[in-house]
Amino acid sequence: MKLASFIKDGNTTYGGVTTDRLVDLGPKFGNRFKDLKSLIGGGGLTGLSPFIETGKDWMPLQVASFLPVIPNPGKIFCIGVNYADHQKEMGRGKTEYPTIFLRFTDTLVAHDQPAWIPKVSTSVDYECELAVIIGKGGRYIDADRALGHVAGYTCFNDISIRDWQRHTTQFIPGKNFPRTGALGPWMVTADEIPDPHVLDIKTRLNGEVMQSANTDQLIFRVPELIAYISSFTALSPGDIIATGTPSGVGFARKPPLFMKPGDVVEVEIERIGVLKNRLEAEP
């Protein structure tokens, strides 16, 4: 199944995605599950497919106003330098443990919505990433059963403000400007992607391919990441783990290539879809 969060008739809601329509599930399940996160956490994915196929409360996909697929995650974990080629191009050595930083929920931006070039920077970079959406929470989750805690997968663009990222050894400032964490357009449930490590992933900037790789190149794989993160904090339904970006980022190019207002950036992941955003100057 594909599931999305969106706005319909001025109200925030969620529903299923078919070839050409969004089926609104909010009216049917709203009393039990107020949003997609609570649907996932409350076990609402079970038996959901027939409601999507037969739902009569729908809108054409092409006119949808999307929200970040999980608009209100409790935690957003981002994994740094998790592809070997990207590790090399960024001048970083191998690490025994994954590099982790956090994003704030209010940095998220939806598919087909404008992402922002901050007023204080002209060093704005793209980063295509596979994002994991947690379905079943827990602490000290064993790696061999970690995929059972995944609700689904989506696309993420970890838009990075490189000069601010390099102010100190901590990534947080350069990764938390408003409207720089693109998430969507929808999630594909885990039953449709039994192995998340066989997916082609790429970034296009104004139609030109900038990054192209496969998730089989991840250094720390999804089960390892879930096991490691759940060792220091409990994971909850709706939490996001962005698994890192491959080589080809603008910062590492010679000369560096940064995004500017008017650019269109797309993240495409096999079996999931395309996440697209136009860059605009921060108001």
Buried (B, 14 or more C-beta within 10 A) or exposed (E): BBBBBBBBEEEBBBBBBBEEBBBBBBEBBBEEBBBBBBBBBBEBBEEBEEBBEEBEBBBEBEEBBBBBBBBBBBBBBBBBBBBBBBBEBBEEEEEEEBBBBEBEBEBBBBBBBBBBBBEEBEBBBBBBBBBBBBBBBBEEBEBEEBBBBBBBBBBBBBBBBBBBBEEEEEBBBBBBBBBBBBBBBBBBBBEEBEEBBEBEBBBBBEEEEBBBBBBEBBBBBBBBBBBBBBEEEBBBBBBBBBBBBBBBBBBBEEEEBBBEEEBEBBBBBBEBBBBBBEBBEBE
